[in-house]
Amino acid sequence: MPREQFTIVMLTYERESVLISALQRLKGLPFLNKVLVIWNSPSPPSPDLRWPEIDVPIHVVKTLKNSLNNRFLPYDAIETESILSIDDDAHLRHDEIVFGFRVWREERDRIVGFPGRFHAWDLKSGAWLYNSNYSCELSMVITGAAFFHKYYTYLYSYVMPQAIRDKVDEYINCEDIALNFLVSHITRKPPVKVTSRWTFRCPGCPKTLSNDTSHFEERHKCMNFFNEVYGYMPLYYTQYRVDSVLFKTRLPHDKQKCFKFI
């Protein structure tokens, strides 16, 4: 197994142009072993679709049904320990991805990624709320751009209670929250957020589920349902974030920061 590489798992649904642009951005990415495109669309790729040359294999998995749980299946094609789950509309620079992978190699039992979120107890409603606001602490790293060990895909698919996967299918939502619950439950540790990146924007991309007002209501419900299934709240708060040693350090113009590469 290629221990010091990672596999990108990218789930897509009926937006081929966005997918192709995302794949083109991966060309020349260091440490990348291959890309798995999880084709959740009911119709197969169009005959005219031209897959870009990105120096590593692109493996397309046509799913049996449209399910966000497909993102976390332990596919045989994944030959690395490390998986980078990334949305097809997430824009990350190569140096950000490489830095995230280097951090993951020192924190292999945790989710390591970029968009941070947290849970909060609402006294008025007496329930847990999902929160995506900027905060001094976090308890989740969203899997729209996150590294984790392949072992967790086995646990998610075959050990985690079926009721949680069913809820993900019911809402077509919350698979990222479910993985955070699972990993925190197993490790008793919070995830690791890297760099100052908090969220992602995709100018010109089609409307996504996260733009829907019902999306956040469902995520609140997921938080409380998962809490009931586990019988407690497994998420841990942290104020820890990892940045490059020379992050925001002023350097002479003839020097370069350590997270850059040629």
Order of alpha helices (4+ residues) and beta strands (2+ residues): beta-alpha-beta-beta-beta-alpha-beta-beta-beta-beta-beta-alpha-alpha-alpha-beta-alpha-beta
